[in-house]
């Protein structure tokens, strides 16, 4: 049985900790959404009774079905609807009679169709739900994920809880964040897919997440905002309390048109949202990939407002490119001071003059020199941040060289774990169709995830994520 968070008194907290769940619209067809929701809750597992409701099936996945919600003998806190739109109003009335607290409408084809009768139906559904004391998530959404209670809307979401929350109008983007971040270690307190937001909307969920003790970092994917004044006030409250990372879609005319047919929302212009981010310290991103990158950096990196970077590893051309990326992102890439160059000269007399910042791994002449040079650089008080490259691409030209890549990756991960400075690592394995390159990249990424180090597939994404995070903390340090 699940219980609400002991220290959270927000009224929405109870939605994430129901004592029982009913899935309405279950069938024996394993590809139907009702069947999948039931199986996901059983497998996760949800920590309470699960009641399948079906007018046709007597039993699904070994669980007896009920023909109507009102036939369930026990209490039902949360209902997942996989019914077609024309059956939803009757279900809402049953929910009210049963004392259901929350209704997740996976059901779609309502206001987003822009058809007058569907718009009216959605309004009737919400009016009836409110009169009956039922809160609605959706319609047209994937619903709620809370690993603490065992609620989930996807088989592959991690069972381990984290401290990142993500609220998304798009169910597809909620799933995409999993693809982009979970393999690199991103872990969540909550994920909320809220679709049309006919009842509970982005401001309701943001207000809750700001109070939720399990959530330390908030990500938002929005297409439109129901109450702009309230939303801006909540962003003002978030400033300096919890990082808010925002992907605002529909900022162009073409995107705004697409938004209307997706979630029946009205969007806004790009310049306005950029101003909102600047004013309230919101970290703006422009894709789910970038969202995952930035959330990962917030999750793993200790807070830093510094902007001096040491880049370690890679080849000559890659080092030059990394230096450019850092400076273009607002970082400094300072040269090594004379005393450090003399220290390096003592153990690398043949190549010391070639070692600078970035530290080009291809000129080191051996792993022992590389290790000592990087260790020396990591202790340098002239930089605030570290970025490591596991290898130049051409150093993975053969399976035999993959063993060296594994050693250098392990060394960088250990350095990141031991260093007092925040450090990100990027794994530049090149052509991912080559088996040993695929294996080498996967091993390096796994090492990073297990050690709690943010990992990226290239320098651009590592630099961008670190710039977003340090910029956020710099703003706080400077008094916003």
N, C-alpha and C positions, 0 to 999 in steps of 0.2 A: 504494500500500500504506500502511496506517495503522499507526502505532506508538504504544504507550502514552506518556502524559506522562512526560517525562524525569525530572521531580522528584517524581513521585508513586509511592510504593511500595505503596500500598494494593492488596490483592489484587483488588478489584473494578474497578480502573482498566482492566484488560485487557478487560472486558466492553464497554467503550465504544470499543475500538480493535481489533476483530477484523480479521484479514487476509483472511477470506473469509466469505460469508454464503450460506446455503441457505434458500430459501422453499419450504416443503412444503405442498402443497395448492393448487398453481397450476392455473388453468384458462384456456381461451380466452375465457371470459365476462368482459368488461371491467368488469362490476359486481361481480364476486366479490372477496372480500378478498385472496385470494392473488395474483390478477392485479394488484390495486392496490398491494400491497406491492412486488411485482416492479417495476412501472412507476416507483414512487416512488424506489426505490433506483437504478434505471437513470438516471432523470432528474436526480437530485440533483447529482452522482452519488456512489454509494458508491465508495470508493477501493480496490477490490480485486475479485477474482472473485465473481460472483453466480451461484448455481446454482439454477434452478427445478426443483422435483421434482413430477412429475405422473404418475399412472398412466394417464391418457387422452391427454394432448396430447403431440405429438412436438416441438413448438416453440411458444413464446409470446413475442411481442414481439421476434422474431428471435433468441431465445436457445434453444439446444437443451435439452430437458428430460431429466431422469433419472427412471426409474420408482421407484427407491428411493434413500434417502440413501446406502446402502452402495455404490451404483453410481457415485457421484461419484469420479473418479480422484484428485482432489487433496484437500488438507487442508480441513476445514470447522471454523471456529471458533465460529460463531454460527448458530443455526437459528431461523427464524420458523415457527411451526406455525399453519396455518389449517385443520387437519383437524377433523372432528367428534370429540366427546369419546371415543367408543368406539374410536378409532384411535390415541389418544395414547400409551397404554402401550407399544404396539409401536414407535412412533416413539422413545420414550425409550430403549428397549433398543438401537435402531439408533444413537442418538446416543452412547451409552456405548461401543458397539463401534467407532464411527468416531473417538472421541477428541474429540468436540465439547465445548467449554468452557461454553457457555451456550445455553439454550433459552428462547425467548420464546413463551409460550402465549397467542396471541390466542384460542385455543380457550376457549369458555365452557361454561355449563350444567353446572358441576361442583359444588363445595361450596355455592355461593350458592343452589342450588336447594333445599337442606336435605333432599334425598332421601338415604336411608341408603346406597343403592348408589353414588350420585355422591360422597358424602362419602368412602366407602371407596375409590373409584377415585382421587380426588385424593390420598389418603394413599399409595396404591400407587405412583402416578406419582412423588411426591416421594421416597419410600423408594428406588425403583429408580434415580432420577436421582442421589441422593446416593451410593448404592453404586457408581455408574458415574463419579463425579466430575464430574457435570454440574450447573451452577447453573441454577435456574429463575426466570424473571421471569413472574409471573402465578400461575395462569391468569386469563383474563377481563380482558385488558388490551391497551393499544395498543403497549406496549414502550418502546424506547429512541430518543432523538434526541440526536445529538452532531454538530453541524455540522463540527467539526474532522476527523472521520473519514468523514463522509458518511452516517451512519446517520440514518434519518428514518422517521416513521410518518404524516406528512402532506405533501401536495404543497406547501402554502403556508407551511410553516415557513421562516424566513429561512436563507439559506446563510451569512450572516455570523455569526461567533461573538461572544458577549458574555460577561458574567461573572455572570449570574443563573442559578441552577439551580432547577428546580421538580420536586418528587417528589409524585406524586398517585396516590391509590388509584383515582380516577375518570379514565377515558380521556376522557370528555366534558368534564370540567373542565380537563384538560390542553389540549384543543383550544380551550375557551372562553377560557383565558388568552391564547392566540394572538390570538383575535378582539379581546379587550379591550386588549391592550398592544402588539402588534407594529406596528400602524399608527402608534403614538405613539413608536416607537423602542426598545421593549423587546427586548433581545437576550440569548440564552441560551448558557451553556456546555453544559448538559445539560437534557433533560426526561425524566422517568422516569414512565411509567404502569405501576403494579405490581399493580393489581387485587386478587385474593384474597390475595396475599402468602403463598402456601403454603410457599415456600422463602425467598427473599430478601424481607425486609420493610422497613418504614419505618426501623427502627433501623439495619439494614445500610446502607441508602442514605444516611441522615443521617451515619453514621460516615464513609462514603466522601466525601461532599460537604464535610465539615469538613476533610478532608485534601487535597482536590482543589485544586491551585494555580490552575486555570482558573476556580474558583468563588469569588466574593467575597460573594455574597448568596444566601440559601437561602429558598425558598418551599415550604411543605408544605400539601397538602390531605389530611386524614386522616379516616377514618370510625371506625377502631378501632386499637388498639395491641396487638401480639402480646406484647411483654415490657415492661410498664410501668416496671420498675426500670431496665432498661438504657436505655430511651428517656429517662427523666428524667436519668440520669447523663450522657447525651450532650448534653442541653439545658444541663446545668450546665457541661459543657466548652465549649459554644458561646458562653457568656455573655461578651461583650466581644471574641470572636475574629471571628465573622461574624454579621451580623444574620440571625435566623431569623424569618420571617413565617409564621404558622400560621392556617389556616382549618380549624377543627375542626367537622365536621358531625356530625349525630346527637346533639345535646346535649339534645333534648327527647324525650319518650316517642314521639311520632309519628315524629320523625326517626330515632330508634334502631331502630324497627321497619323503616323503609325501608332502613336500612343493612344489616340482616341479609340481605335479599333482593338487595342490590346486590353486596356483596363478602364476604358471610358473616362479617362482623366484629361484635364486641361493642363498643358505644359507652360513653360516660360522661356524667355530669351536667355542666351548664353551669358551675356554681359551681366545681367541681373544676378545670376547664380554665382558667378565669379566674385561679384561684390559681396554677396552674402557670405561666401567662404572667407574672404579677407576680413570682414567685419567681426565675425564670430569665431574665428580661429578654427573653422572647419577645414579638414584636409580634403581637397577635391581631387578626384581621380576620373579617368575617362574610359575605363573598361573594367570588366570583372577580373581580368588578369592583373591589372594594376591594383585593383582592390585587394586581391589575395596577397600581392607582393607587399603592400603597405601594412596590412593587418598582421602579416607574418613578422615584419620588422618591429611593429609595436609590441607584439606578443613576446618576442625573444630578446630584443635589445634593451639593455638598461638605459634609462633616460639620459640623453646628452644633448646639449645645445651647441657643442663645438662644431667648427667647420674646417679644421685642418686634418687632412687625410693622408695616410700612408697606404700606397697600393703595392701589394707583394705578389709576385708570380707572373707567369705568362711569358710570351716572347716579345721581341723588340717592337714590332708593329702594334701588337695588342696593348703593350704598355703605353705607347704614345696615345693610342685611342682612348685608353682608360683615363689617362691624365686629362685629355680634352674633355671627356664626359664629366669628370669631377669639376673642372673649372666652369664649364657651361652650366652645371647645376648649382653653382654658387659656393663650391668648396675651394679651399686653398690646397695646393699640392706643394708644400715647401721643400726646398732642396735640403739634403743632409748637411748638418753643420760640420765644420772642419774636424772637431774632436771625434765625431762618430766615424768620419771617413778614415781617420787614423786608426781607430779601433778595428775597423774592417780590414784595413791594410795589414794589421798584425796577423790575421789568420787567412787572408786572401791576397798575398803579395802580387800575384800575377794578374788578378782581375779587379782589384779594388777600385781602380779609376773608372771602371764601367758600371759600378754599383751606385745608384742614386735613387731618387724617388720620382717615379715608380721603380721598384726593385725588379729588374728584368731577370726572371729565373733562368733564361736561356744562356746568360753569360757567366753563370756562377762556376761552371766547370766541375760540379759535383754536388751530391746531395748534402755532404757535410758542410760545405761553405754556405749553401742555400739555407740550411737550418740555422746556422750561427748568425747569418746576416738578418734573417727574418726575426729571430729572437732579439737581436740587438735593436732592430727597428721598432718592435712592439713595445719595448721599454722606453723609447724616446719620449721625453715630455714635450717635445715640439709638435706632437700631433695628438688629436683627440679621438680619431676614428681609424679603424683598420678595414681594408678590403683585400681579401685574398683570392687569387686565381689558382685553381688546382693544377693547371698545366697549360702550356701552349698547345694548340690543336695538333700540330705536327709531332708532338711527343707521344701521340697515341697512334702512330702510323702502323704499328704491328702489335699482335697480341702479347708479345714479350714485354713491350714497353708499358702495358697496362698495369703490370705489377709495380712499376715505379710510380705510376699515377696514384695507385692505391696508397703507397707510402707517403707521397707528398700530400694527399688528401687527408690522411690520418694526422699528419703533422700539423696541418693548418687547423683542423678541427680541435686538436689538443691545445694549440696556441690560442684559439678563440675562447676555449673554455677557461683557460688559465689567465688570460689577459684581463686587466682592469678596464680596458678600453672596449667599447662596443665594436663588434666585428661581424661583417657579412662575408660570405664566400660565394663566388660564382664558379660554375662547373662548365667549362667550354670544351665539350667533347666532340664538336663538329658533326659530321655526317652520322645521324642516328640510325641509318640503315645498316651500318657495319656492326656486326654482333659484339665485338669486343669493346667498341666505343659505347654501345648501349649499356653493356654490363658495367663499364668503368664509371659512366655517369650515374647509373643507378646506385652503385656502391657508395660513391661520394655523397650523393643526396641522402642516402640512408644514414650515413655517418653523421651528417649535419642534423638531421631530424632527431636522431637519438641523443645527440649532445645538446639540443636546444639552440642551434645556430641557424640563423636565416640563410637559406640557400637559394641561388638564382641561376638561370641558364646562361646569362651573359652579363657583361659589365654594365650595360645600359640600365637594365632592370635593377641591379643591385644598387647602383649609384642613385637612381631615381627614388627608390624606396627609402634609402638612408637620408636623402635630402628632404623628403616629405616629413619624416619623423623628427629629424633634428630641427627643421624649421618650426615645427609645432612647439617643441620644448624651448626653442629660442624665443619665440613669441611670449610664452609664459614667463620666462626669466626676465624679459624686458618690460614686463608689466602690461602686456597685451596692447 
